[in-house]
Amino acid sequence: MSMLTPPGMGGKYRITGDKYPRMRRPSGRRRIVLAVIASAAAVGLIGWGTLQLIDVFTGGSKASAAGRAAGDCDRTQAADASQNPQQSQKHSQKQKQKQKPLPKPKQITVNVFNATPRGGLAKKTADELKKRGFTIGEVGNATKAYDKKVKGTGLLLGAKTAADTAIPVLGTQLAGAEHRSDARKSGEVDLVIGSKFKDLTKKEDADKALAALAKPEPTPTASDKKNC
């Protein structure tokens, strides 16, 4: 019996040889690697859960779906236009026929009235509009019906026939002005200066707005709306 065998034990419990077996502890480096992997997995799960909560409360998935749908719609319309150029051209011609021809600034007579306590605004504004090509009519203080009662930047007033012709053209010169029609039969348009008026729209911005007004975007057809 080996000296390594405890007294009273033998047989299958007998230890042979002259050395004890070595019991190695787990490597410290392995434990560190396992801990790092577990931490990374936990952080990933927390981040994924946070993103899911954000999508739930902000409707992110719906916005993404809407964006994809809009992109698909644009591509579909572009493909249809390339495949059916004649139909697209006819649609554009119909849009132009529906749109009333816009008058040029020199064809519009503008009456400028000051509804504020500040003096000199009517003449200053009329002079600037004249430089921009408009024809100037009356210039002076507003009537009692509008004096100190126009709260915005201004009021553009004209006949019903001017609602989609002369008034929009003049409106490019004064952003934020209210558009209104009255019972007059004449073609001139009134510009009533309001309490929030500071100055006319910058000429370069007004020119861009006027160009956009002359070439509006075509409205979608019924088939376009159905597909999109």
CORKA-V898242 format. One record per backbone hydrogen bond with DSSP energy under -1.0 kcal/mol. CO is the residue of the C=O (numbers start at 1). NH is the residue of the N-H. If there is no record, write none. Layout:
co:CO nh:NH
co:CO nh:NH
This chain:
co:2 nh:5
co:6 nh:9
co:10 nh:13
co:11 nh:14
co:27 nh:31
co:28 nh:32
co:29 nh:33
co:30 nh:34
co:31 nh:35
co:32 nh:36
co:33 nh:37
co:34 nh:38
co:35 nh:39
co:36 nh:40
co:37 nh:41
co:38 nh:42
co:39 nh:43
co:40 nh:44
co:41 nh:45
co:42 nh:46
co:43 nh:47
co:44 nh:48
co:45 nh:49
co:46 nh:50
co:47 nh:51
co:48 nh:52
co:49 nh:53
co:50 nh:54
co:51 nh:55
co:52 nh:56
co:53 nh:57
co:54 nh:58
co:55 nh:59
co:59 nh:63
co:60 nh:64
co:61 nh:65
co:62 nh:66
co:63 nh:67
co:64 nh:68
co:65 nh:69
co:66 nh:70
co:67 nh:71
co:68 nh:72
co:69 nh:73
co:70 nh:74
co:71 nh:75
co:72 nh:76
co:73 nh:77
co:74 nh:78
co:75 nh:79
co:76 nh:80
co:77 nh:81
co:78 nh:82
co:79 nh:83
co:80 nh:84
co:84 nh:88
co:85 nh:89
co:86 nh:90
co:87 nh:91
co:88 nh:92
co:89 nh:93
co:90 nh:94
co:91 nh:95
co:92 nh:96
co:93 nh:97
co:94 nh:98
co:95 nh:99
co:104 nh:107
co:105 nh:108
co:108 nh:135
co:109 nh:189
co:110 nh:137
co:111 nh:191
co:112 nh:140
co:113 nh:193
co:114 nh:142
co:115 nh:148
co:120 nh:124
co:121 nh:125
co:122 nh:126
co:123 nh:127
co:124 nh:128
co:125 nh:129
co:126 nh:130
co:127 nh:131
co:128 nh:132
co:129 nh:134
co:130 nh:133
co:135 nh:110
co:138 nh:112
co:140 nh:114
co:143 nh:146
co:143 nh:147
co:146 nh:149
co:150 nh:195
co:152 nh:196
co:153 nh:194
co:154 nh:178
co:155 nh:192
co:156 nh:180
co:157 nh:190
co:158 nh:182
co:159 nh:162
co:160 nh:163
co:162 nh:165
co:162 nh:167
co:165 nh:169
co:166 nh:170
co:167 nh:171
co:170 nh:173
co:173 nh:201
co:174 nh:177
co:178 nh:156
co:180 nh:158
co:189 nh:111
co:190 nh:157
co:191 nh:113
co:192 nh:155
co:193 nh:115
co:194 nh:197
co:202 nh:206
co:203 nh:207
co:204 nh:208
co:205 nh:209
co:206 nh:210
co:207 nh:211
co:208 nh:212
co:209 nh:213
co:210 nh:214
co:211 nh:215
co:221 nh:225
co:222 nh:226
co:223 nh:227
co:224 nh:228
